[in-house]
Each structure stands twice: as structure tokens, then as C-alpha cells.
Amino acid sequence: MLCFRKGKPVVEEKVRVYVESMAKGGPAKEELESKKVEKRGKPVVGVSVKNEGTVAPVAEKKEVKKEGFKSISLTEKFSCRAKDLFEILMDENRWKGFTQSNARIGKEVGGEFSIFDGSVTGRNVELQEGKLIVQQWRFGNWPDGIVSNVRITFDEPEPGVTIVKVIHTDIPEEDRYGNATVVENTERGWRDLILNKIRAVFGFGI
């Protein structure tokens, strides 16, 4: 309870700022929108107008698909059992507690979730209690149709000590407004608004 009282004001303020920023699309939205329109008007270097039939279309498509996306990887240690941490990440009431924002989380494979007041939505792809969470994540300010993948593994080398590894792939480098800080913000969100808040609020510090 002491950890919860100390951590609650910090959680509320950081989450409020984060959610407001997500909803508005970033502080430089108008300026970046103008730059993006200007950018769209420029010719694409290296793209031929004529199709001579000499370029392998499959190879080109794969190359284009990979551009503009990044991955992040985080590893954190917690003083708790793996199953406890798994349950926190899959329980909407506990999400509400440590983020001080609305959350809806389906606990079954295929179940949908909505966290941070709806700023992030997705669904469960694979679940192994106390061992693995695989989900699809989408932020509300991302371009239409883009969905990223999250893989969270739990390793308990000794009772009461859990190592969590988060791998988040297919994160777009820009949001729908042209902000180029999506990857940085996503990594900071995982570290500061999720993992560190769980550690502080539930007293899982090492």
C-alpha cells in the first residue's frame, strides 16, 4: 500500500500527459502535416515510370514493405513470481490501477483489448500462463491499416525473481501526422508507463 500511495501521483500525471499527446497527434502536428504534404509532392527517387519487365516484382515489394518500420527490445528484472506479473498484464482492473486510465482486456486467445483510454487497441494471439504473451498492438495515431506485434516472455531463474523480455516489432517510424518519434515514444511508454510503473506500484523492485 505504501508503494501504491507514493507511485500513484506520478503515474496519474505521466499517463495524463501521454494520453493527451497521443490524442492530439503530437505538439507539432500542423507543422509536420505541412512537411508531409510537401514530401508527398516530391518525385520518388529510383522508381521507374516505365515497366520493361526486367525487374522482379516480388523482390521489390519485400524491400518496400520493410522500409519505415522499426523494432524495440527491452529486458527488465522484477522481484516477483512470473505468474503474478503475467496476471497483472492480463488483468484490466490492475491495468487501471497502475496506469490510472481506462482498460478493457480479454483474457483468451483472440480476445481484444483497449488500454490507455483507448489510445492502444489490439488482440491476443498466443497466451501461456506465466510464460508467454503474444499480441497485436495498434496505436490510434498510427496510419490506417498498420498493426505491430508484441512478444512478452517470462523467465523465472529462481523463485521470486522474474526476467521479462519485451520484443515489439513492425512499429512505424512516423504516425499519421508525420511525427517521427513513434519508435522513441513507444519504447519510453513501455519502460516508463508500463514496466517501471508495475515495479513501483506493486513493490516488485529488485
Buried (B, 14 or more C-beta within 10 A) or exposed (E): EEBBEEBBEBBEEBBEEBBEBBEEBBEBBEEBBEEBEEEEEEEEEEEEEEEEEEEEEEEEEEEEEEEEBBEBEBEBBBEBBBBBBBBBBBBBEBBBBBBBBBBBBBEEEEBEBBBBBBBBBBBBBEBEEBBEBBBBBBBBBBEEEBEBBBBBBBEBEEEEBBBBEBBBBBBBBBBBBBBEBBBEBBBBBBBBBBBBBBBBBBBBEE
